[in-house]
Amino acid sequence: MALMGQMMSMPLLISSLIQHAARHSGDTEIVSKRVEGDLHRYNWREAELRSRKLAQAFARLGLQAGERVGTLAWNGYRHLEIYYGSSGSQLVCHTINPRLFPEQIAWIAKDAQDRALCFDLNFLPLVEKLAEHLPQIKHYVLMTDRAHMPAASTLPNLLCYEELLEAEDGRYAWPSFDENTASSICYTSGTTGNPKGAVYSHRSSVLHAYGSALPDAMDCSAKDVILPVVPMFHVNAWGLPYSSAIVGCKLVFPGPHLDGKSLYELFETEKVSFSAGVPTVWLGLLTYVASNKLSFSTFKRTVIGGSACPPAMLKTLMDDYGVEVIHAWGMTELSPLGTLSKLTAKQLALPPEQQRRILEKQGKVIYGIDMAVIDDEGQALPWDGASAGNLVVRGPWVINTYFQQDGSPLVPVQAADGSSMGEWFPTGDVATIDADGFMQITDRSKDVIKSGGEWISSIDLENIAMAHPAVHEAAVIACRHPKWDERPLLVAVKKPGAELTREELLAFYEGRIAKWQIPDDVAFVTELPHTATGKLQKLKLREQFKGYKLPTA
């Protein structure tokens, strides 16, 4: 009979994170740029007390364990309190992306069966418009104080967030329960079909927070000042509200103010050392910094994910501004972190250019994630950096099934010798893994261009275009071709005031990629479509250029 361990049995609960921060880093600041326009300051100790008051308020409203609390809110201290006050009291925190179409927001809130909806002041008109489609919501909470409450609203029994907290005394003990209980729910961006819900547990969220804070991941510590540019409605801000509590660092929230000027001023005044966000946000910040001949005094490290970081952006941040770029990959279904690109001791001995090429990859898994690339028959491919296949993952913070959906998305995987490796989650990405375990996304499976039976990576073509000094942003999609089946079309946005012709841009590819992979044409546009989470919306581009006739056709 196996000998059992004799350790304390304490469940991994989200409430333990903020308790730890309040007890051991209680006076460390949390700074928020509010929707109301001012700057709010308090600390982890006050955040934990207010989260307990919020848990009391939810109970007074009659919310029961397991019921969902929806949010339509920017990054700020009240949103943080809802993260902890709901999950910590056995409710389920459901962050909704306010950038989605109103019909999608209504569909998601309905699918999740939200019972309460907490929202920022500037979303009041949106919520008033949605209310008639959300009969299941019993409580509408406006995240502001009495002074900013509207004189009248069409919402039934509109509640004031600050008044709810003022009515409570905070004498509330965080309950203990099964760590596998649902803590939060996030929906995929739904670029094809309806969005799907990923339900995280307390256990998975705490483990993810531990893993993401590790030195070879986001490398978070109490010395940091962290500003999550990635929204709290985008996969829980990549777990930063949780990992920040683990290390007890200063946290800075930008609210809705995500333009280059606002971000730069907040970075400088609050001495931000670390941030995280999607490439489109950094484009705006870098444009502002470069055009005003500025530099960063404390900003030293950033995680860039959500979509591939263009090598030109990585080079600019590292060489021109001394900011370490940690290229990352993940998904809503992974809570979201899967891999991060940090050099090993062996790789630090390589020449700088070789190091740069490694850092351009999406990187190595962190403990808690395993990955493989497989062929269409489900057989694992070698880790040689060349064999591209379907990327699959598994781990304690990877979903097993989607919310309210029959069946599991998992697929069986076989080792090279034919033995079973169990079931894994198919990511929809095409990737290679090298001998050192560094993964590189070569495309989304639906974005790969198949030309004359050969694969062309749209990401490679986009990265070359982005390296041109006159290109602001670029996307590559497949166009039908009578001879080659598909050929690449480059859709590009020029930098303000830049002059650039089709011929000049296509000539830029020569010597940088095989001649047969060079795009057949260039279409210049004023802007590219993005999803609500800042990713390039290839589906919309393909629709826009559906009947496009290539000059080579």
TORFIKOL-337808 format. One line per field, with one value per residue (C-alpha): residue in three letters; chain; x, y, z. Coordinates in nm, 3 decimals, decimal comma. Last residue first. Example, Ala and Ser with C-alpha at 12.3 -4.5 7.8 and 13.67 -1.06 7.14 Angstrom:
// residues 2
lumtor <- c(SER; ALA)
guza <- c(A; A)
c1 <- c(1,367; 1,230)
c2 <- c(-0,106; -0,450)
c3 <- c(0,714; 0,780)
// end
This chain:
// residues 553
lumtor <- c(ALA; THR; PRO; LEU; LYS; TYR; GLY; LYS; PHE; GLN; GLU; ARG; LEU; LYS; LEU; LYS; GLN; LEU; LYS; GLY; THR; ALA; THR; HIS; PRO; LEU; GLU; THR; VAL; PHE; ALA; VAL; ASP; ASP; PRO; ILE; GLN; TRP; LYS; ALA; ILE; ARG; GLY; GLU; TYR; PHE; ALA; LEU; LEU; GLU; GLU; ARG; THR; LEU; GLU; ALA; GLY; PRO; LYS; LYS; VAL; ALA; VAL; LEU; LEU; PRO; ARG; GLU; ASP; TRP; LYS; PRO; HIS; ARG; CYS; ALA; ILE; VAL; ALA; ALA; GLU; HIS; VAL; ALA; PRO; HIS; ALA; MET; ALA; ILE; ASN; GLU; LEU; ASP; ILE; SER; SER; ILE; TRP; GLU; GLY; GLY; SER; LYS; ILE; VAL; ASP; LYS; SER; ARG; ASP; THR; ILE; GLN; MET; PHE; GLY; ASP; ALA; ASP; ILE; THR; ALA; VAL; ASP; GLY; THR; PRO; PHE; TRP; GLU; GLY; MET; SER; SER; GLY; ASP; ALA; ALA; GLN; VAL; PRO; VAL; LEU; PRO; SER; GLY; ASP; GLN; GLN; PHE; TYR; THR; ASN; ILE; VAL; TRP; PRO; GLY; ARG; VAL; VAL; LEU; ASN; GLY; ALA; SER; ALA; GLY; ASP; TRP; PRO; LEU; ALA; GLN; GLY; GLU; ASP; ASP; ILE; VAL; ALA; MET; ASP; ILE; GLY; TYR; ILE; VAL; LYS; GLY; GLN; LYS; GLU; LEU; ILE; ARG; ARG; GLN; GLN; GLU; PRO; PRO; LEU; ALA; LEU; GLN; LYS; ALA; THR; LEU; LYS; SER; LEU; THR; GLY; LEU; PRO; SER; LEU; GLU; THR; MET; GLY; TRP; ALA; HIS; ILE; VAL; GLU; VAL; GLY; TYR; ASP; ASP; MET; LEU; THR; LYS; LEU; MET; ALA; PRO; PRO; CYS; ALA; SER; GLY; GLY; ILE; VAL; THR; ARG; LYS; PHE; THR; SER; PHE; SER; LEU; LYS; ASN; SER; ALA; VAL; TYR; THR; LEU; LEU; GLY; LEU; TRP; VAL; THR; PRO; VAL; GLY; ALA; SER; PHE; SER; VAL; LYS; GLU; THR; GLU; PHE; LEU; GLU; TYR; LEU; SER; LYS; GLY; ASP; LEU; HIS; PRO; GLY; PRO; PHE; VAL; LEU; LYS; CYS; GLY; VAL; ILE; ALA; SER; SER; TYR; PRO; LEU; GLY; TRP; ALA; ASN; VAL; HIS; PHE; MET; PRO; VAL; VAL; PRO; LEU; ILE; VAL; ASP; LYS; ALA; SER; CYS; ASP; MET; ALA; ASP; PRO; LEU; ALA; SER; GLY; TYR; ALA; HIS; LEU; VAL; SER; SER; ARG; HIS; SER; TYR; VAL; ALA; GLY; LYS; PRO; ASN; GLY; THR; THR; GLY; SER; THR; TYR; CYS; ILE; SER; SER; ALA; THR; ASN; GLU; ASP; PHE; SER; PRO; TRP; ALA; TYR; ARG; GLY; ASP; GLU; ALA; GLU; LEU; LEU; GLU; GLU; TYR; CYS; LEU; LEU; ASN; PRO; LEU; THR; SER; ALA; ALA; PRO; MET; HIS; ALA; ARG; ASP; THR; MET; LEU; VAL; TYR; HIS; LYS; ILE; GLN; PRO; LEU; HIS; GLU; ALA; LEU; LYS; GLU; VAL; LEU; PRO; LEU; PHE; ASN; LEU; ASP; PHE; CYS; LEU; ALA; ARG; ASP; GLN; ALA; ASP; LYS; ALA; ILE; TRP; ALA; ILE; GLN; GLU; PRO; PHE; LEU; ARG; PRO; ASN; ILE; THR; HIS; CYS; VAL; LEU; GLN; SER; GLY; SER; SER; GLY; TYR; TYR; ILE; GLU; LEU; HIS; ARG; TYR; GLY; ASN; TRP; ALA; LEU; THR; GLY; VAL; ARG; GLU; GLY; ALA; GLN; LEU; GLY; LEU; ARG; ALA; PHE; ALA; GLN; ALA; LEU; LYS; ARG; SER; ARG; LEU; GLU; ALA; GLU; ARG; TRP; ASN; TYR; ARG; HIS; LEU; ASP; GLY; GLU; VAL; ARG; LYS; SER; VAL; ILE; GLU; THR; ASP; GLY; SER; HIS; ARG; ALA; ALA; HIS; GLN; ILE; LEU; SER; SER; ILE; LEU; LEU; PRO; MET; SER; MET; MET; GLN; GLY; MET; LEU; ALA; MET)
guza <- c(A; A; A; A; A; A; A; A; A; A; A; A; A; A; A; A; A; A; A; A; A; A; A; A; A; A; A; A; A; A; A; A; A; A; A; A; A; A; A; A; A; A; A; A; A; A; A; A; A; A; A; A; A; A; A; A; A; A; A; A; A; A; A; A; A; A; A; A; A; A; A; A; A; A; A; A; A; A; A; A; A; A; A; A; A; A; A; A; A; A; A; A; A; A; A; A; A; A; A; A; A; A; A; A; A; A; A; A; A; A; A; A; A; A; A; A; A; A; A; A; A; A; A; A; A; A; A; A; A; A; A; A; A; A; A; A; A; A; A; A; A; A; A; A; A; A; A; A; A; A; A; A; A; A; A; A; A; A; A; A; A; A; A; A; A; A; A; A; A; A; A; A; A; A; A; A; A; A; A; A; A; A; A; A; A; A; A; A; A; A; A; A; A; A; A; A; A; A; A; A; A; A; A; A; A; A; A; A; A; A; A; A; A; A; A; A; A; A; A; A; A; A; A; A; A; A; A; A; A; A; A; A; A; A; A; A; A; A; A; A; A; A; A; A; A; A; A; A; A; A; A; A; A; A; A; A; A; A; A; A; A; A; A; A; A; A; A; A; A; A; A; A; A; A; A; A; A; A; A; A; A; A; A; A; A; A; A; A; A; A; A; A; A; A; A; A; A; A; A; A; A; A; A; A; A; A; A; A; A; A; A; A; A; A; A; A; A; A; A; A; A; A; A; A; A; A; A; A; A; A; A; A; A; A; A; A; A; A; A; A; A; A; A; A; A; A; A; A; A; A; A; A; A; A; A; A; A; A; A; A; A; A; A; A; A; A; A; A; A; A; A; A; A; A; A; A; A; A; A; A; A; A; A; A; A; A; A; A; A; A; A; A; A; A; A; A; A; A; A; A; A; A; A; A; A; A; A; A; A; A; A; A; A; A; A; A; A; A; A; A; A; A; A; A; A; A; A; A; A; A; A; A; A; A; A; A; A; A; A; A; A; A; A; A; A; A; A; A; A; A; A; A; A; A; A; A; A; A; A; A; A; A; A; A; A; A; A; A; A; A; A; A; A; A; A; A; A; A; A; A; A; A; A; A; A; A; A; A; A; A; A; A; A; A; A; A; A; A; A; A; A; A; A; A; A; A; A; A; A; A; A; A; A; A; A; A; A; A; A; A; A; A; A; A; A; A; A; A; A; A; A; A; A; A; A; A; A; A; A; A; A; A; A; A; A; A; A; A; A; A; A; A; A)
c1 <- c(-0,398; -0,059; -0,221; -0,426; -0,802; -0,971; -1,319; -1,294; -1,079; -1,309; -1,421; -1,059; -0,984; -1,278; -1,153; -0,796; -0,893; -0,554; -0,554; -0,634; -0,867; -1,186; -1,065; -0,873; -0,946; -0,651; -0,630; -0,583; -0,538; -0,263; -0,312; 0,009; 0,041; 0,186; 0,344; 0,702; 0,699; 0,822; 1,132; 1,240; 1,267; 1,485; 1,688; 1,407; 1,129; 1,200; 1,132; 0,766; 0,753; 0,919; 0,693; 0,373; 0,482; 0,579; 0,570; 0,536; 0,340; 0,182; 0,322; 0,175; -0,086; -0,041; -0,240; -0,006; -0,175; -0,030; -0,114; -0,362; -0,458; -0,128; -0,268; -0,610; -0,517; -0,744; -0,612; -0,451; -0,400; -0,106; -0,133; 0,072; 0,114; 0,302; 0,513; 0,751; 1,061; 1,017; 1,057; 0,678; 0,675; 0,927; 0,725; 0,404; 0,564; 0,692; 0,350; 0,168; 0,371; 0,373; 0,299; 0,372; 0,113; 0,117; 0,056; -0,108; -0,132; -0,157; -0,424; -0,673; -0,411; -0,292; 0,064; 0,433; 0,414; 0,760; 0,827; 1,158; 1,216; 1,596; 1,580; 1,341; 0,960; 0,764; 0,416; 0,072; -0,191; -0,547; -0,474; -0,570; -0,601; -0,437; -0,552; -0,318; 0,037; -0,053; 0,224; 0,278; 0,659; 0,656; 0,427; 0,051; -0,191; -0,565; -0,768; -0,941; -1,234; -1,464; -1,829; -2,140; -2,102; -2,231; -1,886; -1,607; -1,423; -1,098; -0,947; -0,574; -0,459; -0,354; -0,172; -0,206; -0,103; -0,136; 0,029; -0,060; 0,254; 0,573; 0,887; 1,174; 1,285; 1,397; 1,156; 1,023; 0,653; 0,394; 0,131; -0,229; -0,313; -0,300; 0,057; 0,144; 0,336; 0,372; 0,321; 0,334; 0,213; 0,223; 0,594; 0,656; 0,673; 0,961; 0,958; 0,727; 1,021; 1,167; 1,387; 1,568; 1,643; 1,773; 2,009; 2,150; 2,206; 2,375; 2,634; 2,566; 2,693; 2,356; 2,202; 2,367; 2,249; 1,892; 1,724; 1,369; 1,085; 0,757; 0,518; 0,166; 0,002; -0,376; -0,568; -0,484; -0,826; -0,808; -0,489; -0,113; 0,208; 0,480; 0,771; 0,953; 1,092; 1,364; 1,339; 1,664; 1,489; 1,652; 1,800; 1,544; 1,220; 1,317; 1,442; 1,125; 0,914; 1,111; 1,082; 0,699; 0,544; 0,308; -0,050; -0,197; 0,155; 0,415; 0,562; 0,752; 1,065; 1,277; 1,049; 1,227; 1,352; 1,192; 1,296; 1,146; 1,210; 0,847; 0,777; 0,965; 0,777; 0,434; 0,496; 0,635; 0,322; 0,081; 0,271; 0,299; -0,081; -0,106; 0,151; -0,066; 0,005; 0,227; 0,412; 0,713; 0,922; 0,662; 0,801; 0,456; 0,521; 0,710; 0,489; 0,177; 0,304; 0,390; 0,051; -0,142; 0,067; 0,054; -0,324; -0,452; -0,655; -0,955; -0,823; -0,442; -0,401; -0,072; 0,022; 0,301; 0,433; 0,312; 0,473; 0,160; -0,070; 0,096; 0,057; -0,322; -0,395; -0,138; -0,328; -0,306; -0,522; -0,800; -0,821; -0,889; -1,148; -0,873; -0,727; -0,366; -0,195; -0,108; 0,117; 0,355; 0,594; 0,848; 1,072; 0,819; 0,889; 0,755; 0,977; 0,710; 0,818; 1,176; 1,190; 0,858; 0,553; 0,355; 0,387; 0,258; -0,033; -0,119; -0,119; -0,353; -0,587; -0,595; -0,675; -0,944; -1,104; -1,127; -1,432; -1,358; -1,669; -1,707; -1,776; -2,032; -1,912; -1,570; -1,393; -1,545; -1,312; -1,303; -1,509; -1,375; -1,518; -1,401; -1,349; -1,519; -1,473; -1,174; -1,021; -1,305; -1,417; -1,291; -1,482; -1,316; -1,408; -1,615; -1,611; -1,589; -1,851; -2,090; -2,322; -2,030; -1,951; -2,294; -2,285; -1,953; -2,095; -2,417; -2,714; -2,955; -3,296; -3,424; -3,209; -3,377; -3,160; -3,211; -2,996; -2,689; -2,453; -2,126; -2,167; -2,298; -1,971; -1,876; -1,888; -2,256; -2,414; -2,705; -2,874; -3,122; -2,971; -3,169; -3,386; -3,085; -3,217; -3,407; -3,092; -2,868; -2,944; -2,915; -2,589; -2,442; -2,550; -2,395; -2,062; -1,881; -1,949; -1,788; -1,991; -2,102; -2,361; -2,537; -2,709; -2,499; -2,642; -2,311; -2,497; -2,703; -2,401; -2,227; -2,526; -2,580; -2,212; -2,223; -2,531; -2,363; -2,064; -1,748; -1,533; -1,694; -1,516; -1,697; -1,530; -1,724; -1,625; -1,789; -1,927; -1,763; -1,699; -1,336; -1,438; -1,676; -1,484; -1,147; -1,210; -1,470; -1,204; -0,971; -1,248; -1,283; -0,907; -0,890; -0,841; -1,154; -1,503; -1,797; -1,824; -2,052; -2,109; -2,200; -2,376; -2,177; -2,251; -2,571; -2,632; -2,894; -2,810; -2,687; -2,443; -2,307; -2,267; -2,075; -1,839; -1,798; -1,704; -1,443; -1,304; -1,293; -1,080; -0,848; -0,801; -0,731; -0,447; -0,318; -0,283; -0,462; -0,433; -0,685; -0,586; -0,855; -1,049; -1,384; -1,287; -1,013; -0,637; -0,562; -0,269; -0,225; 0,045; 0,230; 0,122; -0,014; 0,275; 0,276; -0,077; -0,262; -0,070; -0,119; -0,490; -0,510; -0,366; -0,551; -0,885; -0,799; -0,811; -0,559; -0,713; -0,527; -0,454; -0,167; 0,102; 0,136; 0,203; 0,049; 0,253; 0,136; 0,000)
c2 <- c(3,497; 3,669; 4,012; 3,869; 3,912; 3,994; 3,842; 3,759; 4,058; 4,194; 3,845; 3,732; 4,046; 3,977; 3,624; 3,749; 3,962; 4,072; 4,033; 4,327; 4,152; 4,283; 4,139; 4,362; 4,495; 4,658; 5,032; 5,285; 5,013; 4,931; 4,610; 4,435; 4,155; 3,814; 3,775; 3,634; 3,260; 3,151; 3,370; 3,202; 3,458; 3,753; 3,778; 3,964; 4,054; 4,430; 4,415; 4,346; 4,665; 4,879; 4,742; 4,808; 5,166; 5,340; 5,702; 5,753; 6,046; 5,836; 5,479; 5,272; 5,003; 4,677; 4,389; 4,133; 3,874; 3,523; 3,261; 2,974; 2,695; 2,734; 2,741; 2,907; 3,115; 3,188; 3,445; 3,356; 3,621; 3,828; 4,106; 4,419; 4,712; 5,043; 4,989; 5,266; 5,132; 4,781; 4,525; 4,488; 4,350; 4,081; 3,986; 3,961; 3,717; 3,493; 3,503; 3,407; 3,085; 2,927; 2,555; 2,368; 2,175; 2,432; 2,710; 2,623; 2,936; 2,870; 3,089; 2,814; 2,615; 2,932; 2,986; 2,911; 2,926; 2,860; 2,633; 2,612; 2,265; 2,270; 2,030; 2,261; 2,263; 2,357; 2,503; 2,507; 2,650; 2,522; 2,459; 2,090; 1,987; 1,652; 1,298; 1,015; 0,955; 0,618; 0,403; 0,412; 0,426; 0,797; 0,869; 0,876; 1,156; 1,127; 1,450; 1,671; 1,895; 1,714; 1,636; 1,837; 2,209; 2,402; 2,540; 2,399; 2,076; 1,961; 2,309; 2,357; 2,479; 2,138; 2,046; 1,946; 2,088; 2,022; 2,206; 2,074; 2,010; 2,163; 1,947; 2,198; 2,287; 1,927; 1,818; 1,515; 1,474; 1,309; 1,101; 1,229; 1,125; 1,489; 1,519; 1,610; 1,881; 1,833; 2,034; 2,009; 2,284; 2,307; 2,386; 2,663; 2,575; 2,705; 2,988; 3,174; 3,215; 3,560; 3,511; 3,227; 3,450; 3,721; 3,477; 3,379; 3,748; 3,809; 3,527; 3,220; 3,183; 3,294; 2,993; 2,741; 2,928; 2,924; 3,218; 3,324; 3,289; 3,219; 2,928; 2,825; 3,108; 3,163; 3,030; 2,768; 2,765; 3,144; 3,084; 3,116; 3,233; 3,459; 3,671; 3,819; 4,151; 4,311; 4,689; 4,876; 5,148; 5,143; 4,793; 4,594; 4,774; 4,836; 4,477; 4,321; 4,553; 4,458; 4,089; 4,123; 3,992; 3,707; 3,745; 3,758; 3,792; 4,047; 4,025; 4,336; 4,423; 4,727; 5,029; 5,252; 5,561; 5,503; 5,725; 6,016; 6,164; 6,285; 6,092; 5,789; 5,772; 5,823; 5,564; 5,321; 5,352; 5,302; 5,005; 4,864; 4,847; 4,664; 4,404; 4,264; 4,342; 4,303; 4,546; 4,556; 4,828; 5,102; 5,406; 5,551; 5,888; 5,737; 5,443; 5,656; 5,928; 5,671; 5,502; 5,827; 5,945; 5,612; 5,567; 5,309; 5,531; 5,305; 5,222; 5,230; 5,007; 5,012; 4,733; 4,751; 4,406; 4,145; 3,843; 3,626; 3,929; 4,031; 3,670; 3,697; 4,035; 3,930; 3,615; 3,694; 4,003; 3,767; 3,602; 3,938; 4,116; 4,234; 4,409; 4,358; 4,684; 4,525; 4,772; 4,602; 4,784; 4,517; 4,473; 4,235; 3,992; 3,881; 3,689; 3,663; 3,305; 3,186; 3,366; 3,214; 3,443; 3,263; 2,927; 3,042; 3,235; 2,934; 2,708; 2,951; 2,969; 2,591; 2,521; 2,790; 2,640; 2,795; 2,767; 2,830; 2,953; 2,939; 3,236; 3,178; 3,082; 3,172; 3,480; 3,390; 3,581; 3,288; 3,334; 3,362; 3,202; 3,238; 3,049; 2,713; 2,473; 2,237; 2,387; 2,237; 2,482; 2,718; 3,040; 3,383; 3,521; 3,839; 4,125; 4,379; 4,608; 4,638; 4,926; 5,128; 4,849; 4,858; 5,240; 5,231; 5,007; 5,207; 4,991; 5,036; 4,904; 4,840; 5,004; 5,286; 5,535; 5,869; 6,123; 5,917; 5,808; 6,003; 6,161; 5,833; 5,649; 5,435; 5,081; 5,076; 4,753; 4,595; 4,314; 4,047; 3,949; 3,657; 3,888; 3,995; 4,103; 4,404; 4,508; 4,541; 4,906; 5,017; 4,820; 5,005; 5,348; 5,269; 5,148; 5,476; 5,441; 5,101; 4,783; 4,517; 4,268; 4,028; 3,696; 3,594; 3,291; 3,222; 3,176; 3,490; 3,706; 3,566; 3,624; 3,977; 4,062; 3,911; 4,117; 4,432; 4,373; 4,300; 4,578; 4,538; 4,202; 4,021; 3,912; 3,639; 3,595; 3,282; 3,294; 3,088; 3,388; 3,422; 3,411; 3,708; 3,932; 3,850; 3,938; 4,198; 4,375; 4,382; 4,540; 4,805; 4,869; 4,927; 4,767; 4,842; 4,707; 4,512; 4,252; 3,951; 3,781; 3,415; 3,191; 2,900; 2,982; 3,189; 3,560; 3,695; 4,063; 4,043; 3,769; 3,994; 4,275; 4,050; 3,946; 4,315; 4,389; 4,112; 4,265; 4,604; 4,457; 4,286; 4,604; 4,804; 4,571; 4,558; 4,937; 5,259; 5,515; 5,653; 5,882; 6,104; 6,085; 5,939; 5,625; 5,590; 5,573; 5,320; 5,282; 4,982; 5,054; 4,821; 4,880; 4,529; 4,333; 4,035; 4,022; 4,197; 4,013; 3,674; 3,737; 3,845; 3,514; 3,298; 3,425; 3,255; 2,914; 2,628; 2,399; 2,342; 1,987; 2,020; 1,761; 1,401; 1,233; 0,894; 0,571; 0,345; 0,000)
c3 <- c(-6,293; -6,255; -6,212; -5,920; -5,944; -5,612; -5,584; -5,213; -5,120; -4,847; -4,743; -4,707; -4,509; -4,275; -4,209; -4,164; -3,866; -3,737; -3,362; -3,132; -2,887; -3,050; -3,379; -3,613; -3,963; -4,142; -4,205; -4,486; -4,752; -5,003; -5,205; -5,310; -5,567; -5,644; -5,302; -5,300; -5,223; -5,568; -5,528; -5,205; -4,923; -4,822; -5,143; -5,317; -5,075; -5,090; -5,466; -5,382; -5,175; -5,440; -5,716; -5,520; -5,456; -5,133; -5,015; -4,638; -4,492; -4,217; -4,231; -4,511; -4,449; -4,639; -4,789; -4,945; -5,168; -5,163; -5,430; -5,422; -5,667; -5,859; -6,214; -6,190; -5,883; -5,586; -5,339; -5,006; -4,739; -4,617; -4,360; -4,308; -4,068; -4,065; -4,376; -4,492; -4,312; -4,459; -4,177; -4,156; -4,513; -4,416; -4,107; -4,309; -4,558; -4,278; -4,106; -4,428; -4,439; -4,786; -4,822; -5,146; -5,353; -5,632; -5,379; -5,049; -4,834; -4,459; -4,298; -4,200; -4,009; -3,834; -3,944; -3,895; -3,517; -3,377; -3,080; -2,895; -2,748; -2,785; -3,083; -3,265; -3,258; -3,573; -3,592; -3,753; -3,521; -3,477; -3,107; -3,093; -2,724; -2,643; -2,568; -2,475; -2,598; -2,751; -2,901; -3,277; -3,267; -3,367; -3,070; -3,123; -3,036; -2,971; -3,014; -2,756; -2,862; -2,618; -2,668; -2,603; -2,548; -2,247; -2,160; -2,376; -2,295; -2,134; -2,109; -2,057; -1,714; -1,580; -1,903; -2,268; -2,605; -2,979; -3,271; -3,617; -3,818; -3,953; -3,960; -3,986; -3,633; -3,577; -3,304; -3,490; -3,578; -3,353; -3,530; -3,532; -3,889; -4,011; -3,884; -3,526; -3,344; -2,970; -2,651; -2,274; -2,041; -1,662; -1,647; -1,898; -2,266; -2,473; -2,723; -2,963; -3,201; -3,265; -2,959; -3,142; -3,443; -3,209; -3,034; -3,374; -3,454; -3,116; -3,159; -2,940; -2,581; -2,440; -2,619; -2,387; -2,075; -2,209; -2,384; -2,301; -2,553; -2,380; -2,434; -2,332; -2,141; -2,171; -1,949; -2,215; -2,389; -2,421; -2,616; -2,577; -2,736; -2,604; -2,731; -2,435; -2,554; -2,341; -2,367; -2,438; -2,643; -2,987; -2,991; -2,790; -2,875; -3,238; -3,293; -3,150; -3,367; -3,681; -3,588; -3,603; -3,279; -3,367; -3,244; -2,894; -2,759; -2,653; -2,303; -2,206; -2,013; -1,920; -1,878; -1,623; -1,812; -2,152; -2,443; -2,637; -2,981; -3,012; -3,334; -3,199; -2,867; -3,029; -3,303; -3,045; -2,829; -3,121; -3,262; -2,909; -2,887; -3,223; -3,111; -2,825; -2,460; -2,157; -1,931; -1,702; -1,536; -1,486; -1,305; -1,219; -1,388; -1,684; -1,778; -1,715; -1,950; -2,218; -2,192; -2,225; -2,525; -2,712; -2,680; -2,432; -2,196; -2,121; -1,772; -1,756; -1,446; -1,251; -1,010; -0,753; -0,667; -0,418; -0,589; -0,573; -0,608; -0,933; -1,055; -1,006; -1,170; -1,437; -1,546; -1,919; -1,856; -1,742; -2,085; -2,256; -2,038; -1,803; -2,105; -2,219; -2,125; -1,790; -1,607; -1,366; -1,133; -1,048; -0,744; -0,584; -0,869; -1,206; -1,451; -1,723; -1,806; -1,756; -1,419; -1,303; -1,266; -1,538; -1,366; -1,028; -1,182; -1,402; -1,095; -0,918; -1,220; -1,274; -0,908; -0,884; -1,196; -1,541; -1,767; -2,135; -2,317; -2,694; -2,923; -3,200; -3,546; -3,684; -3,544; -3,207; -2,975; -2,734; -2,419; -2,067; -1,752; -1,396; -1,072; -1,135; -0,842; -0,879; -0,563; -0,356; -0,088; 0,181; 0,243; 0,269; 0,609; 0,606; 0,851; 0,569; 0,728; 0,432; 0,327; 0,192; -0,056; -0,221; -0,219; -0,409; -0,680; -0,735; -0,833; -1,125; -1,019; -1,374; -1,644; -1,836; -1,652; -1,480; -1,295; -1,388; -1,108; -1,101; -0,757; -0,613; -0,687; -0,986; -1,121; -1,226; -1,099; -1,285; -1,091; -1,204; -1,539; -1,687; -1,901; -2,111; -2,453; -2,311; -2,126; -2,433; -2,520; -2,157; -2,135; -2,436; -2,306; -1,962; -2,106; -2,034; -1,660; -1,620; -1,584; -1,336; -1,463; -1,228; -1,298; -1,599; -1,779; -1,959; -2,288; -2,221; -2,145; -2,457; -2,688; -2,557; -2,610; -2,960; -3,054; -2,915; -3,148; -2,952; -2,808; -2,464; -2,414; -2,135; -1,809; -1,627; -1,263; -1,118; -0,763; -0,490; -0,261; -0,372; -0,738; -0,700; -0,460; -0,619; -0,983; -0,877; -0,669; -0,969; -1,180; -0,911; -0,921; -1,295; -1,636; -1,838; -1,768; -1,899; -1,622; -1,572; -1,236; -1,289; -1,040; -0,895; -0,533; -0,503; -0,556; -0,315; -0,339; 0,022; -0,089; -0,363; -0,109; 0,130; -0,149; -0,232; 0,126; 0,106; -0,214; -0,040; 0,239; -0,012; -0,214; 0,103; 0,199; -0,161; -0,174; -0,273; -0,547; -0,798; -1,085; -1,240; -1,567; -1,457; -1,649; -1,389; -1,433; -1,160; -0,917; -0,685; -0,428; -0,192; 0,170; 0,222; 0,074; 0,314; 0,455; 0,172; -0,102; 0,067; 0,120; -0,246; -0,360; -0,105; -0,242; -0,574; -0,408; -0,411; -0,147; 0,180; 0,299; 0,543; 0,474; 0,581; 0,249; 0,186; 0,186; -0,097; 0,000)
// end
